[in-house]
Amino acid sequence: MSLAETRMTATPQPDRPDQPRTPRHIPDQLRSPLDRRLKSWESLLLLVALAVFVLNSFASPYFLNAWNLSDATFNFTEKAMIAFAMALLIIAGEIDLSVASIIALSSTAMGLVMQAGYPTPVIVATGLGSGLLCGAFNGVLVTRLGLPSIVVTIGTMSLFRGLSYIILGDGAFRGYPADFAWFGQGYAFWVISVEFVIFALLAVVYAVVLHKTNFGRAVYAVGNNPTAALFSGIRVARVKMTLFLLTGLMSGLASVCLTSRLGSTRPSIATGMELEVVTMVVLGGVSILGGSGSIPGVVIAAFLMGLVTFGLGLLNVPGIVMSIFIGLLLIGVIALPRLWSRLRGAR
């Protein structure tokens, strides 16, 4: 066979007109932005929050009151301040369970400074600085010594609160300056509290940092695959250290607001708050395994939890029942995606 004949034989022939063509299936992988948003976890949370709002308005005649709704924001603003930083930390594959104990130790440090006669600016700086130092302590143990964050922060959870009990015992610090009450009891305008304004500003800042900056992309990369992120030039240890510092700083800020609102310091302050913070983050769509999540989801989850706890409070539901509900909610949010994936796989 000649070379020309070989080429003619190898050349693919076009389909004959009488032969039916096999239809090509092109998967629809490029959904529109509107379609993605409507089918997102955040949209579902928003619908649930609206439903809870409507149910509360029918369940109690005192719910639809401007000042009562303003008081409802105190149920989540302090926790949400920590939840923003905790969301970034969990996305990066770590966790901090000592945040409530950091609040207690920071509040105790503020009480000591107050007892020494220092003014409000020094008291606030002490609270923020104490939280930052606690976050740095956690970060060093995790990033420098390579210890698991869950083990480290369980240990420091007992350590920080234990120090508060050693200093205070069964006592309390009272007598904070009158201007210190502005942070936890003041109003920026009408029924909008100072705490809510701080919460809103932090939500914008953390949303921009996570979703619009190189640092936010680094957080996602570290959470998805820290080894690949390291070989991509990302300083994994530095990113995680920064996140532990942010979590400690936000805990210090929450301590300032909570101590100001209560007007006193006790070693038992904020007991159990770490559970609610983690629940808020996971409910907001942040994967407990790291690598995914969003700040808008955490914001909606904060409102949802605030509405639920405030509504139950108006119905005189005991606090222990609320704690049971929060625990069940955390388990359900973690288990639901896995159950859903198994059901889809069984079909």
Sequence and secondary structure as in RCSB ss.txt:
>XXXX:A:sequence
MSLAETRMTATPQPDRPDQPRTPRHIPDQLRSPLDRRLKSWESLLLLVALAVFVLNSFASPYFLNAWNLSDATFN
FTEKAMIAFAMALLIIAGEIDLSVASIIALSSTAMGLVMQAGYPTPVIVATGLGSGLLCGAFNGVLVTRLGLPSI
VVTIGTMSLFRGLSYIILGDGAFRGYPADFAWFGQGYAFWVISVEFVIFALLAVVYAVVLHKTNFGRAVYAVGNN
PTAALFSGIRVARVKMTLFLLTGLMSGLASVCLTSRLGSTRPSIATGMELEVVTMVVLGGVSILGGSGSIPGVVI
AAFLMGLVTFGLGLLNVPGIVMSIFIGLLLIGVIALPRLWSRLRGAR
>XXXX:A:secstr
  HHHHHHHHS     TTS             HHHHHHTSHHHHHHHHHHHHHHHHHHH TTSS HHHHHHHHTT
THHHHHHHHHHHHHHHTT     HHHHHHHHHHHHHHHHHTT  HHHHHHHHHHHHHHHHHHHHHHHHTT   HH
HHHHHHHHHHHHHHHHHHTT  EE   GGGGHHHH EEETTEEHHHHHHHHHHHHHHHHHHHSHHHHHHHHHHH 
HHHHHHTT  HHHHHHHHHHHHHHHHHHHHHHHHHHHTEE TTTTTTHHHHHHHHHHHTT  TTSS   HHHHHH
HHHHHHHHHHHHHHTT  HHHHHHHHHHHHHHHHHHHHHHHHHHHH 
